[in-house]
Amino acid sequence: MTGKWVTLEEGSPGLILALQAEIEAHGIPTYVPAMMTKLADPTITGGNCFDWELQVPENALAEAREILRERSAHGRAALDEATGD
């Protein structure tokens, strides 16, 4: 998988790292732009300095979105089971 990198998700560092692990566990490479810079000094990049981006190759975007949809549905089902809904 090569080519242009596109943003799959944007959010807090913890969320992005969790999603990165999930996507990579399915064999899709990921990239978090400016991760090391933001770890050293979050304000140096300006803008929304506390949000990170998770990027995947453009040709893997649909597959990565499907993985996140399945993950979300599984989480909702587990929550419903735990709460008796």
Summary of the structure (lengths in Angstrom):
residues: 85
radius of gyration: 14.8
end to end distance: 40.8
largest distance: 46.2
contacts: 210
relative contact order: 0.23
helix: 58%
strand: 16%
